[in-house]
Amino acid sequence: MASRYLQVNGTHVTEAQSYLLLLLGSTLFVDKSRDRVRPVVNLFLDELEEIDQYSWASGTLAWLYRYLGQASRAGARGVAGCLTLLQCWIYEYFPGFRPSHFEPPVVGPDEAWASRWIGQPAPGSVADPSVRLVFYRRALDRLTPSDVFWTPFHQRPHQAVRRSLYTGVIRFADIGEFYDPARCLRQFGYRQMVPPPPSRPQRADRPEAPSGYVIRIPESFDATWDALLSHMVHIDMYSQPWTTYPYETTIDYLDWFVAHSHCRVLRDDGDADRLVDSAVVRFDH
């Protein structure tokens, strides 16, 4: 691949492919190698006239979800994927973690939404690196519903982007990740209800090495991407679909959440608070 793209007498097509390979490998499909690109990215550059037909957004999400899954493993030592997307998502939904004293400007219809945060300094952090992670975890645990901006992009974002309520598998090459908007309906302007059981992969191997786990998706799941209307979260699933306040839930949801989820990032034993209180911190909300 390198000899093909770096040939001295390359055509304009190979020059364009080389540039796109560099662009995609350093933005949307970043891995932990720092200066390399997985060859699978090259599969989507052979026919330049078809590039605008691919769903790059869903491919980016699938790639990011896979690396976030790897980063959540106990033995992980880093994270990859489109971290620009992740960081902007955090800024949009959690105002307390945004750059200090900064109100993001309105962007035009032809501008990237993430450009609202260009050139802004990162928010203040814990001075002692040894307790930085504990500090931020505690900050997350102390969030209240009013500290979250539930619908930053649109009051009804699924009306602007219908596929956002698609439920099924999103894929990039050999990476397939389940996408289940029923678990975060408040981000779409709906009341949060108890979600249905998650889809199960055909096979899942999760060895100790974070980068070694493999999830195999049944081929039948790929058909759901094309059969869009048959695989969406519909408003007729709810008796009162729209929210009256941003973090509204059904009556039974919170009981379900407490029984099935981790309500806190840190254990409630006081140790984390003592660590944070003993550190010199600077966290500007």
C-alpha positions as CSV (number, residue, x, y, z in Angstrom):
1,M,0.0,0.0,0.0
2,A,2.8,2.4,0.9
3,S,4.7,1.8,-2.4
4,R,1.5,2.4,-4.3
5,Y,0.7,5.7,-2.7
6,L,4.2,7.0,-2.5
7,Q,5.3,6.3,-6.1
8,V,7.0,9.3,-7.7
9,N,4.9,9.3,-10.8
10,G,1.6,8.8,-9.1
11,T,-1.6,10.1,-10.7
12,H,-3.9,12.7,-9.2
13,V,-6.1,9.8,-8.0
14,T,-3.4,8.3,-5.9
15,E,-2.5,11.7,-4.6
16,A,-6.1,12.2,-3.5
17,Q,-6.2,8.7,-2.0
18,S,-3.0,9.4,-0.1
19,Y,-4.4,12.6,1.3
20,L,-7.7,11.0,2.4
21,L,-5.9,8.1,4.0
22,L,-3.9,10.6,6.1
23,L,-7.0,12.6,6.9
24,L,-9.2,9.7,7.9
25,G,-6.4,8.0,9.8
26,S,-5.6,11.1,11.9
27,T,-9.2,12.2,12.6
28,L,-12.1,9.8,12.3
29,F,-10.3,6.4,12.6
30,V,-7.4,6.9,15.0
31,D,-5.8,4.0,16.7
32,K,-3.1,3.8,19.4
33,S,-0.2,3.4,17.0
34,R,0.1,7.3,16.7
35,D,1.7,7.3,13.2
36,R,0.0,4.4,11.4
37,V,-3.4,3.7,9.8
38,R,-5.2,0.4,9.8
39,P,-5.2,-1.0,6.2
40,V,-9.0,-1.5,6.4
41,V,-9.4,2.3,5.9
42,N,-8.0,1.8,2.4
43,L,-10.9,-0.3,1.4
44,F,-13.1,2.7,1.2
45,L,-10.8,4.8,-1.0
46,D,-10.5,2.6,-4.1
47,E,-13.4,4.2,-5.8
48,L,-13.3,8.0,-5.1
49,E,-16.6,8.6,-6.8
50,E,-18.4,6.5,-4.1
51,I,-16.9,8.3,-1.1
52,D,-19.9,10.5,-0.5
53,Q,-22.2,7.5,-0.5
54,Y,-20.7,6.1,2.7
55,S,-22.2,6.8,6.1
56,W,-19.0,8.2,7.6
57,A,-20.8,9.3,10.8
58,S,-22.0,5.9,11.7
59,G,-18.6,4.4,10.8
60,T,-16.9,6.9,13.1
61,L,-19.3,6.0,15.9
62,A,-18.7,2.3,15.5
63,W,-14.9,2.8,15.6
64,L,-15.2,5.0,18.7
65,Y,-17.5,2.6,20.5
66,R,-15.1,-0.2,19.9
67,Y,-12.2,1.7,21.4
68,L,-14.2,3.0,24.3
69,G,-15.1,-0.7,25.0
70,Q,-11.4,-1.6,25.0
71,A,-10.6,1.4,27.2
72,S,-13.1,0.3,29.8
73,R,-11.2,-2.9,30.4
74,A,-9.1,-3.0,33.6
75,G,-5.9,-3.7,31.8
76,A,-6.3,-0.8,29.3
77,R,-3.7,1.9,29.3
78,G,-5.1,4.4,26.8
79,V,-8.0,5.2,24.5
80,A,-8.3,5.8,20.7
81,G,-11.0,6.7,18.2
82,C,-12.3,10.1,17.3
83,L,-11.6,11.7,20.6
84,T,-12.5,15.2,19.2
85,L,-16.0,13.9,18.8
86,L,-16.0,12.5,22.4
87,Q,-14.6,15.7,23.9
88,C,-17.2,17.9,22.0
89,W,-20.0,15.6,23.1
90,I,-18.9,16.1,26.7
91,Y,-18.8,19.9,26.3
92,E,-22.3,19.9,24.7
93,Y,-24.0,17.8,27.3
94,F,-22.2,18.7,30.5
95,P,-21.8,22.5,30.8
96,G,-19.8,22.2,34.0
97,F,-17.0,20.5,32.2
98,R,-16.7,23.2,29.4
99,P,-13.9,25.6,29.1
100,S,-14.2,28.3,31.7
101,H,-16.3,31.4,31.2
102,F,-17.0,30.6,27.5
103,E,-20.3,30.7,25.7
104,P,-20.0,28.8,22.5
105,P,-21.0,30.8,19.4
106,V,-23.8,29.8,17.0
107,V,-22.4,28.1,13.9
108,G,-23.7,28.4,10.4
109,P,-25.4,25.5,8.5
110,D,-22.3,24.8,6.5
111,E,-19.9,24.8,9.5
112,A,-18.9,21.9,11.6
113,W,-20.7,21.9,15.0
114,A,-17.4,21.1,16.7
115,S,-15.9,24.4,15.5
116,R,-17.7,26.1,18.3
117,W,-14.9,24.9,20.6
118,I,-11.9,25.7,18.4
119,G,-9.1,27.5,20.2
120,Q,-10.6,27.3,23.7
121,P,-8.4,26.3,26.6
122,A,-9.3,23.1,28.5
123,P,-11.1,23.5,31.9
124,G,-9.1,23.6,35.1
125,S,-8.1,20.3,36.6
126,V,-6.7,18.8,39.7
127,A,-3.1,19.9,40.4
128,D,-2.0,16.5,41.8
129,P,-2.1,13.9,39.0
130,S,-2.3,11.1,41.5
131,V,-5.9,12.0,42.4
132,R,-7.0,13.6,39.1
133,L,-9.1,10.6,38.0
134,V,-10.7,10.3,41.4
135,F,-11.6,14.0,41.4
136,Y,-13.3,13.9,38.0
137,R,-15.2,10.7,38.9
138,R,-16.5,12.4,42.0
139,A,-17.5,15.4,40.0
140,L,-19.5,13.1,37.7
141,D,-21.2,11.5,40.7
142,R,-22.3,14.8,42.0
143,L,-24.0,15.8,38.8
144,T,-27.8,16.5,39.1
145,P,-30.3,16.3,36.3
146,S,-30.3,20.0,36.0
147,D,-26.5,20.0,35.4
148,V,-27.0,18.1,32.1
149,F,-28.0,19.8,28.8
150,W,-30.2,17.0,27.5
151,T,-30.9,18.2,23.9
152,P,-28.1,20.6,22.9
153,F,-28.4,20.1,19.1
154,H,-32.1,20.3,18.6
155,Q,-35.3,20.0,20.8
156,R,-36.3,17.0,18.6
157,P,-33.0,15.9,17.0
158,H,-34.5,12.8,15.5
159,Q,-36.7,15.0,13.3
160,A,-33.6,16.6,11.7
161,V,-31.7,13.3,11.5
162,R,-34.1,10.4,11.2
163,R,-31.4,7.7,11.4
164,S,-30.5,8.9,14.9
165,L,-33.4,6.7,16.2
166,Y,-32.2,3.7,14.3
167,T,-31.8,0.7,16.6
168,G,-29.5,-2.1,15.5
169,V,-25.9,-2.5,14.5
170,I,-23.6,0.2,13.1
171,R,-20.6,-1.0,11.3
172,F,-17.2,0.0,9.9
173,A,-15.6,-2.8,7.9
174,D,-15.0,-5.6,10.4
175,I,-16.2,-3.6,13.4
176,G,-19.8,-3.9,14.4
177,E,-21.3,-2.2,17.5
178,F,-24.9,-2.2,18.8
179,Y,-26.6,1.2,18.7
180,D,-29.5,1.4,21.1
181,P,-31.1,4.9,21.4
182,A,-33.8,3.4,23.7
183,R,-31.3,3.6,26.5
184,C,-30.8,7.4,26.2
185,L,-34.2,8.7,25.0
186,R,-33.9,11.9,26.9
187,Q,-31.2,13.0,24.4
188,F,-33.9,12.8,21.7
189,G,-36.6,14.7,23.6
190,Y,-38.5,11.7,24.8
191,R,-39.4,10.5,28.3
192,Q,-36.9,7.8,29.3
193,M,-38.6,4.4,29.7
194,V,-37.3,1.0,30.7
195,P,-35.4,-0.1,27.6
196,P,-35.9,-3.5,26.0
197,P,-33.2,-6.2,26.6
198,P,-30.0,-5.5,24.6
199,S,-29.4,-7.4,21.4
200,R,-27.0,-10.3,21.7
201,P,-24.1,-10.9,19.5
202,Q,-23.6,-14.2,17.7
203,R,-20.3,-14.7,19.5
204,A,-18.2,-12.6,22.0
205,D,-14.6,-13.3,23.1
206,R,-13.2,-11.1,25.8
207,P,-9.7,-12.2,26.7
208,E,-7.6,-10.4,29.3
209,A,-5.8,-8.3,26.7
210,P,-8.1,-5.2,26.1
211,S,-7.3,-5.2,22.3
212,G,-8.0,-8.8,21.8
213,Y,-11.7,-9.1,22.3
214,V,-13.9,-10.0,19.3
215,I,-17.6,-9.5,18.8
216,R,-19.2,-11.3,15.9
217,I,-22.5,-9.9,14.7
218,P,-25.1,-12.1,12.9
219,E,-25.2,-11.2,9.2
220,S,-28.9,-10.7,9.4
221,F,-28.3,-7.6,11.5
222,D,-26.8,-5.8,8.5
223,A,-30.1,-5.8,6.8
224,T,-31.6,-3.6,9.4
225,W,-29.6,-0.6,8.2
226,D,-31.4,-0.7,4.8
227,A,-34.8,-1.5,6.3
228,L,-34.8,1.8,8.3
229,L,-38.5,2.2,9.1
230,S,-38.7,-1.3,10.5
231,H,-35.9,-0.7,12.9
232,M,-36.5,2.6,14.6
233,V,-37.7,3.7,18.0
234,H,-41.3,4.9,17.3
235,I,-43.2,7.5,19.3
236,D,-46.2,5.2,19.3
237,M,-44.3,3.1,21.9
238,Y,-45.3,5.7,24.5
239,S,-48.6,7.0,25.7
240,Q,-47.1,10.4,26.3
241,P,-44.0,10.6,24.1
242,W,-42.9,14.2,24.6
243,T,-41.2,15.4,27.7
244,T,-42.6,18.1,29.9
245,Y,-39.2,18.7,31.5
246,P,-35.8,17.6,30.0
247,Y,-35.0,14.7,32.3
248,E,-38.5,13.2,32.6
249,T,-38.8,9.5,33.0
250,T,-41.6,6.9,33.3
251,I,-42.7,5.9,36.7
252,D,-40.9,2.6,36.7
253,Y,-37.6,3.7,35.2
254,L,-35.7,4.9,38.2
255,D,-36.4,1.6,40.1
256,W,-35.2,-0.3,37.1
257,F,-32.1,1.9,36.8
258,V,-31.1,1.5,40.4
259,A,-31.5,-2.3,40.1
260,H,-29.6,-2.7,36.8
261,S,-27.0,0.1,36.7
262,H,-24.1,1.5,38.5
263,C,-25.5,4.7,40.0
264,R,-22.1,6.0,41.1
265,V,-18.7,5.8,39.5
266,L,-17.0,5.7,42.9
267,R,-17.8,3.5,45.9
268,D,-19.6,5.5,48.6
269,D,-17.1,4.8,51.3
270,G,-15.7,8.3,51.9
271,D,-12.2,7.4,50.8
272,A,-12.5,9.2,47.5
273,D,-13.8,12.4,49.2
274,R,-10.8,12.4,51.5
275,L,-8.4,12.0,48.6
276,V,-10.0,14.9,46.7
277,D,-10.3,17.2,49.8
278,S,-6.6,16.7,50.5
279,A,-5.5,17.8,47.0
280,V,-5.1,21.3,45.7
281,V,-7.8,21.5,43.0
282,R,-8.8,24.0,40.4
283,F,-12.0,23.2,38.6
284,D,-13.9,26.1,37.1
285,H,-17.5,25.6,36.4
